[in-house]
Amino acid sequence: MISERRRNRRIDFERPVSVTIPGGQRLSCKSVDFSMEGMGLLVDREPGLGDEVQVVVNLAPRGKPVRTVAARGRVTHCEPRVEGYGIGVHFLH
């Protein structure tokens, strides 16, 4: 059995996300899950492990005006996937 280290429960959360990496490049991606401490994301290029990033999430339902929330975070893990990379971002409070 794998031990879960998270203090907060993750919920499935699929939304369009913009991630700005060091150097100012913006990556369009989508979220996979969310907790009070971070997010799981699918991105098309590999960010640096430990990089500080800016995450902007569109919370509006499809067809509604855009409503965004922004947070700073740090890339805590990155693994290759069929459709790019699965990364974890821990929010910096």
C-alpha positions as CSV (number, residue, x, y, z in Angstrom):
1,M,0.0,0.0,0.0
2,I,1.3,3.5,-0.9
3,S,1.3,6.0,1.9
4,E,-0.4,9.3,1.0
5,R,1.7,12.3,2.2
6,R,-0.9,15.0,1.4
7,R,-2.5,16.9,4.2
8,N,-5.4,18.1,2.0
9,R,-7.7,16.1,-0.1
10,R,-7.4,16.4,-3.9
11,I,-10.4,16.9,-6.1
12,D,-10.7,16.3,-9.8
13,F,-10.5,19.7,-11.5
14,E,-10.3,20.1,-15.2
15,R,-9.9,23.7,-16.4
16,P,-7.8,25.7,-18.8
17,V,-4.7,27.0,-17.1
18,S,-1.9,29.3,-18.1
19,V,1.5,28.8,-16.5
20,T,4.3,31.4,-16.7
21,I,7.7,29.8,-16.3
22,P,11.0,31.6,-15.4
23,G,12.0,33.8,-18.4
24,G,8.4,34.8,-19.0
25,Q,7.3,32.1,-21.4
26,R,3.6,31.3,-21.0
27,L,2.4,27.7,-21.4
28,S,-1.2,26.8,-22.1
29,C,-2.2,23.6,-20.3
30,K,-5.0,22.1,-18.3
31,S,-5.5,21.2,-14.7
32,V,-6.0,17.6,-13.6
33,D,-6.7,18.1,-9.9
34,F,-6.6,20.7,-7.1
35,S,-6.1,20.9,-3.4
36,M,-5.6,23.7,-0.9
37,E,-1.8,23.3,-1.3
38,G,-1.4,22.8,-5.0
39,M,-2.5,21.5,-8.5
40,G,-1.8,18.7,-10.8
41,L,-1.3,19.9,-14.4
42,L,-0.8,18.5,-17.9
43,V,1.7,20.6,-19.9
44,D,3.3,20.2,-23.3
45,R,6.9,21.0,-22.4
46,E,9.0,20.0,-19.4
47,P,9.4,22.8,-16.8
48,G,12.4,22.8,-14.5
49,L,12.0,20.9,-11.2
50,G,11.9,23.5,-8.4
51,D,11.0,26.4,-10.8
52,E,8.8,29.1,-9.4
53,V,5.8,29.6,-11.7
54,Q,2.7,31.7,-12.0
55,V,-0.5,29.8,-12.4
56,V,-3.7,31.4,-13.8
57,V,-6.8,29.4,-13.8
58,N,-10.1,30.2,-15.6
59,L,-12.9,29.2,-13.1
60,A,-15.8,30.2,-15.3
61,P,-18.0,27.4,-16.8
62,R,-17.8,27.0,-20.6
63,G,-19.6,29.8,-22.5
64,K,-19.5,32.2,-19.5
65,P,-17.3,35.3,-19.1
66,V,-13.7,34.5,-18.1
67,R,-13.1,34.6,-14.3
68,T,-9.5,34.0,-13.4
69,V,-7.5,33.3,-10.2
70,A,-3.7,33.6,-10.0
71,A,-1.3,31.9,-7.7
72,R,2.5,31.5,-7.4
73,G,3.8,28.0,-7.0
74,R,6.9,25.7,-7.3
75,V,7.2,22.7,-9.5
76,T,7.6,19.7,-7.2
77,H,7.5,16.8,-9.7
78,C,7.4,16.2,-13.4
79,E,6.8,12.9,-15.2
80,P,6.5,12.1,-19.0
81,R,3.0,11.3,-20.2
82,V,1.6,10.3,-23.6
83,E,0.2,13.8,-24.1
84,G,3.2,15.8,-22.6
85,Y,4.2,16.0,-18.9
86,G,2.2,15.6,-15.7
87,I,3.5,18.1,-13.2
88,G,2.7,19.0,-9.6
89,V,2.8,22.6,-8.5
90,H,2.9,23.4,-4.7
91,F,1.3,26.8,-4.0
92,L,3.6,29.4,-2.2
93,H,1.6,31.2,0.5
